[in-house]
Amino acid sequence: MVATGLAARLAEARAGALVGREPERAVLDRMLSGAADAPLVAYVHGPGGIGKSSLLRYAARQAELAGRRVVPVDARFLDADPRRLEEAATPACAEPGTVLLLDTFERCQPLESWLRDTFLLRLAEGALVVLASRVAPDAEWSLDPGWTPLFTGLALQPLDAAQSDALLAARGVPAGQREAFVAFAGGSPLALSLAASVPLAAPDAPWKPTGDVLKTLVDRLVGDVPGTAHQRALEVVAQAHVTRESLLRTVLAEEETAAVFSWLRQQPHIETTPEGLHPHDAVRTTLAADLRWRDPERYDDIRVRISVAALQAVRAAAEDDALLRAAEWMFLCRARSGPDHPYDWRAHRHIEDTPLRPADVPDVLRMAEAAEGPASAAAVAHWVHRQPEGFRVYRSAGTPAPLGFMAILHLAVPLPEDRSADPVVAAVWDVVAAVAPLGPGEHLGIRRFAVYPGRHQRPSPLMDLISRRTIAEEMRTRGRAVTFTVFEDGERWRAYLAEAGLREVAVVDVGGRSQHVFGRDWRLQTVEQWVEHRVRTVAPPVATWPAASPSEQPVGRPRRAAFEEGVLEALRRWHAPREFATSVLLRSSLVPPDSADPVADLRAAIITALDALQVDPAGVKAHEVLTATYIAAPRTLKAAARRLGVPYGTYRRHLATAKDRLIEQLLSPADAVVIGARVSRAGHPAPRRPEHVG
């Protein structure tokens, strides 16, 4: 009697804890009611922890309340043996109206055809079947005209925010603490339940998952992982917005990338989309939190590798895809976002980013005047004439009328007509002359306008696209020394821009309205260094704007950083000579001032320095490693290691040492480096002379 009472109370408690799933429960209720058009077999599927077993328990309770016999079978204990499954499910073949519940069916997935075509045909009259599996049903259920009316697939989706909140409320979690739980769990009932089971250290303490919770979640959500390469791939999937095979190959440098990617596609917690692979939110959050807890250094290393690969993808993308690739990079920075953060990385397909058309000009001028006044509209009119290619216009998808616009200007020479037409650009040139003068071949970029009448510069999908376009432009442009961005609403955006390394350098009056100018010097931190620094969880501050005038600031460290990155970029792009046309090294003394072919001379200087390394055994090894990695161009780093006959870990250490040795060789006194140009206090270029860097 006690056991019966306990079982009843347990079933009642479980039924009360089931949140959401109304459409799925309605299907099961219709099946149990015996409706003539109801299916006889329901196949519940979804990733681990999504609530499949809870739905099966609901079906069991409803069946018992309806007076039906329930035959529960857990496939974990059947070893994919048809005889054991048949033995466990035999009662469903003998008693009419029985409900067969087959849980964890992914363990018996090879038996799916046998189950459908052989065993289920033996069931007693009126018997019902509910299966639960991480793996979706095969297509034969739907292709067979006999099974089509008798079978239904129930794909379980994550709980929404309201349902997640309701589940936590049922578990007794106070309302003020639920937001952190919901954000972590990604709609996974298992993750929500486990998180709710861990008491807070203090009533007001912020909630964080413990190591035990993370381990349990990884085991339950992901299951068994075949090997180290598969585990590394999951670490990438957890960080990248979308994972393609090319990203795995770039980040992991593993030869078995194709096989591992194929394995990922088959996992129930991974969704395959036209863009690539997306993990279930709970799986992404759990894997990332678990790695960060276990190995913070590797966590950062994976993020940096993905960030560098994303930069390469932005640079290689066609113009139409550049914003999408930039958004994928910006996804890595989403952890800094909160409810009040001004940027939202998600897609905004209802707004289009398009070039300026001649017919747009009247609307652009009207919007500028409406948002920022006549003086700003006059500046827009000047730049629409001078650099129409720098303007982007935003429209509702499928409609021609502009909603807003922005402009990114490329400037190399301070022309009097530009200064007189636009006080912001005049102020920018004054700032550049004072503290960040341009060298030969350099230019500055300025995101001059961001106009959206009505909302103007408040956070919005349109402003998100403007931010995305600005970052894509920075990543793709070569030879840019200094960048500026201008906001009328500077107070709202100041903290966001500071995170990105942009410092407020001027406030300019334009027709009685203040325009705030923020700037950064890419010669102090290159784009390549920035994308690495930006995604690290703990990164020391880096100077991105000169602290003093050129005559007062040291030139060694920032110049060396640019030079080192230039050497590494040259090695990475050795087999794409056209890419050398924008190399920072072309402005170094590696290239004679009167060179007839600067690119050829630069490549020759690098080869000469590479050959000069062979003065001792360590130098010979450095020469071999660099040649095997970059000059011979193997398909992967592991292939280069095999060519050299050394273990991969040893090869990586040799490669790092070899790069340092080549840079020192190129920086030797015989090859003194000049990058950029010194400028006098009056703002005029000083006589060019060698500057030793190091």
C-alpha positions, -999 to +999 in steps of 0.1 A: +000+000+000+029+024+009+046+016-024+014+023-044+009+055-026+045+066-031+043+057-068+011+077-072+026+107-055+058+105-076+038+103-108+017+133-097+048+153-088+064+146-122+032+154-140+030+188-122+066+196-131+060+192-169+060+226-184+049+235-219+047+208-246+010+215-251+010+205-288+028+172-281+006+164-251-025+171-273-013+145-298-007+119-271-041+127-255-058+121-289-040+088-293-051+076-258-087+087-264-089+062-293-098+088-319-103+072-353-079+096-371-052+096-344-018+080-351-009+047-335+029+054-333+044+087-319+081+092-323+094+119-299+129+131-308+153+159-298+187+165-282+196+152-247+179+170-219+151+184-240+124+166-221+117+134-241+115+111-210+093+136-192+068+134-221+069+096-220+061+097-183+032+120-191+020+094-216+024+067-190+003+085-164-024+095-189-026+059-201-029+045-165-057+071-158-074+058-189-072+022-177-047+011-202-017-012-194+017+005-198+048-014-209+079+007-204+111-003-221+145+014-216+167+007-247+199+014-227+197-022-214+189-040-247+223-038-265+205-033-298+196-070-298+162-076-314+155-107-293+159-087-260+137-059-274+111-084-284+112-101-250+108-068-231+079-056-253+060-089-256+032-079-233+022-053-258+016-081-283-008-100-259-031-074-243-053-051-264-050-014-258-016-017-243+007+014-245+043+005-253+068+032-242+103+028-257+128+053-242+164+060-252+158+044-286+190+059-301+207+030-283+187+007-306+186+028-337+199+000-360+167-019-351+144+009-365+137-009-398+130-043-380+108-025-355+087-008-382+085-037-407+084-067-384+078-062-347+051-035-346+029-056-369+026-081-341+011-057-316-023-065-301-054-047-312-056-011-302-020-010-289-002+023-290+036+030-292+055+061-281+093+061-289+118+086-276+152+091-293+179+116-298+179+107-335+152+118-358+131+090-375+142+078-408+123+089-439+106+055-445+079+062-419+067+091-441+075+076-475+055+044-469+018+053-477+007+027-452+025+042-423+018+079-432-016+081-414-005+059-385+028+076-376+037+111-363+070+126-355+072+150-325+104+171-326+108+188-292+121+224-293+137+243-264+114+259-239+108+296-245+116+322-218+081+322-203+081+283-201+116+283-186+105+308-160+075+287-152+097+256-148+120+274-124+090+287-105+077+251-101+112+243-087+109+270-061+135+294-076+128+330-065+118+353-093+148+376-089+173+347-095+156+332-126+171+354-153+206+340-149+193+304-150+173+310-181+202+327-199+224+298-191+200+269-199+190+279-234+156+264-230+168+229-219+146+215-191+175+194-179+199+223-176+172+244-159+164+216-134+201+210-126+208+247-122+179+250-099+192+221-077+223+240-068+219+264-038+234+299-040+264+307-019+244+336-006+209+350-012+222+379-033+252+361-049+252+358-087+245+323-099+272+303-118+271+266-127+294+245-106+319+220-120+297+191-110+267+206-127+287+212-159+301+177-159+266+162-155+252+184-182+280+175-207+275+138-200+237+140-204+235+165-232+264+154-254+269+118-244+300+097-254+326+114-275+347+091-297+381+108-294+402+139-288+396+153-323+358+151-317+362+168-283+382+196-299+356+200-326+329+203-300+349+231-284+349+250-317+312+244-322+305+258-288+322+291-296+316+297-333+283+311-344+282+286-373+307+258-380+317+248-415+342+222-424+366+249-435+365+265-401+374+232-384+402+227-408+416+262-401+412+261-364+422+226-356+447+218-384+436+182-381+438+158-410+406+140-400+385+171-402+362+157-428+354+126-407+349+147-376+326+171-394+306+142-406+303+130-371+291+164-359+264+165-385+249+132-371+247+144-335+212+151-322+223+182-304+237+198-336+214+214-362+224+213-398+215+245-417+224+260-451+250+281-433+266+253-414+263+236-380+246+252-350+246+235-316+215+235-294+217+266-271+220+245-239+248+224-255+267+255-266+264+272-232+274+241-213+304+231-234+317+267-233+312+270-196+327+236-189+359+243-210+363+277-194+361+261-160+384+232-168+410+249-189+408+287-192+439+289-213+426+265-239+392+283-238+409+315-248+431+298-274+401+283-292+384+317-292+415+334-306+418+308-334+382+312-344+385+350-343+415+349-366+397+325-390+367+348-389+389+377-399+402+357-429+366+348-438+356+385-438+385+394-460+379+366-484+341+371-486+323+386-516+309+420-510+273+406-505+286+382-478+309+405-459+283+417-434+273+381-426+309+371-421+314+402-399+284+392-378+299+358-373+330+374-358+310+398-337+291+368-322+323+359-303+320+392-284+283+387-274+293+376-238+300+413-231+265+422-240+237+427-215+201+439-217+213+475-220+241+468-245+237+490-276+246+462-301+227+431-311+248+406-332+217+387-345+206+388-381+181+415-392+168+402-425+140+428-426+165+456-433+188+457-463+222+474-465+226+487-501+248+511-521+237+547-526+217+552-558+214+586-575+177+587-568+185+583-531+203+617-528+172+639-521+160+615-494+195+613-478+198+651-476+163+653-462+170+627-435+203+644-426+186+677-420+157+661-401+181+642-378+210+665-374+201+699-388+210+720-419+248+722-412+251+685-411+230+682-443+254+706-460+283+683-451+264+653-464+258+671-497+295+678-500+305+641-494+277+627-516+294+646-544+330+638-534+327+601-523+293+587-532+308+552-531+314+556-494+276+558-486+254+529-476+216+533-476+193+511-455+158+501-467+131+477-455+135+445-474+119+446-508+111+483-507+130+512-524+125+540-499+155+547-477+151+544-439+186+558-430+221+560-442+258+560-432+291+569-449+327+558-445+351+582-461+387+574-472+410+604-468+447+606-476+453+644-481+437+673-462+421+693-490+410+729-482+375+723-498+369+693-475+379+713-444+357+742-452+327+720-461+328+698-430+340+710-396+343+674-383+367+664-410+386+697-404+389+688-367+400+652-376+428+665-398+440+687-370+440+658-346+460+637-371+485+664-377+490+668-340+494+633-327+489+606-355+504+619-388+501+597-418+531+581-435+537+574-472+509+553-487+487+556-456+452+570-453+426+575-426+391+563-425+361+580-409+327+567-403+312+601-407+274+598-407+250+574-390+215+588-396+181+572-388+154+598-384+130+591-356+153+567-337+185+583-350+214+568-331+195+549-304+201+511-305+181+495-334+185+469-361+196+496-385+224+508-361+234+472-357+239+470-394+259+502-394+282+488-368+286+456-387+294+475-420+319+496-401+338+466-387+337+447-420+352+478-437+380+480-411+388+443-415+389+444-453+407+477-459+445+477-464+468+506-457+446+524-432+466+540-405+440+557-384+402+552-380+376+576-366+339+572-360+315+601-353+284+600-330+261+628-321+248+605-293+283+601-279+272+595-243+252+564-252+279+548-273+311+558-254+314+526-233+307+504-262+334+522-283+359+521-255+355+482-253+364+482-290+395+504-284+381+537-297+389+568-276+371+601-277+395+625-293+374+656-302+340+672-298+330+694-327+302+720-330+282+715-362+254+740-365+250+743-327+250+705-322+279+685-307+295+657-328+317+634-308+347+620-326+363+587-315+396+574-329+422+546-329+456+542-345+461+509-362+498+513-361+497+508-324+476+476-326+471+460-360+437+446-370+452+411-367+463+418-332+429+435-324+408+405-333+429+383-311+429+407-282+392+415-285+380+379-278+402+370-249+384+368-216+413+384-197+435+407-218+458+435-206+449+470-219+465+480-251+472+516-262+452+523-294+457+561-295+490+580-292+495+593-256+517+622-268+529+640-298+552+621-322+583+639-311+576+629-275+564+593-279+587+563-282+587+547-316+603+514-309+575+492-294+545+502-316+567+502-348+581+468-339+546+454-333+535+465-368+567+451-383+564+417-366+528+414-378+539+424-413+565+396-414+540+370-402+514+382-427+539+380-455+547+344-446+511+334-444+504+350-478+536+339-495+518+321-523+495+351-530+521+377-542+493+402-550+485+405-513+520+419-508+509+452-525+494+464-492+521+450-468+533+474-441+568+461-449+568+481-482+574+511-460+604+496-443+641+498-453+637+462-465+626+479-498+649+505-514+632+540-517+637+540-555+626+504-560+612+496-595+594+465-581+588+469-543+569+436-539+597+416-556+624+434-536+604+427-503+601+390-511+638+388-520+647+405-487+627+379-468+643+350-487+678+365-481+671+368-444+657+332-443+688+319-460+710+339-436+696+320-406+717+290-415+748+300-395+744+274-367+724+242-361+695+260-345+694+284-375+694+255-399+664+240-380+646+274-382+652+276-419+639+241-424+607+247-403+599+280-420+605+266-455+584+235-449+556+256-434+553+286-457+575+283-488+567+247-496+531+253-486+519+219-472+482+213-469+482+214-431+507+221-402+506+184-394+517+176-429+547+200-424+555+182-392+555+149-410+577+163-437+602+173-411+599+140-393+591+155-358+562+152-335+535+178-339+541+194-305+578+197-311+572+211-346+549+239-331+577+249-306+603+249-334+580+270-356+574+297-329+612+299-323+619+301-360+595+330-365+612+350-337+646+342-352+636+354-387+621+386-373+653+394-354+673+387-386+651+411-405+655+437-377+693+434-376+713+467-379+719+460-416+682+460-421+670+489-400+633+495-403+613+526-410+575+522-407+555+554-409+569+589-409+580+613-383+561+646-383+573+680-369+552+698-344+540+721-372+524+690-388+549+687-418+568+655-426+603+655-412+632+644-433+631+606-438+658+588-419+663+552-407+649+543-373+662+512-356+633+492-342+637+468-314 
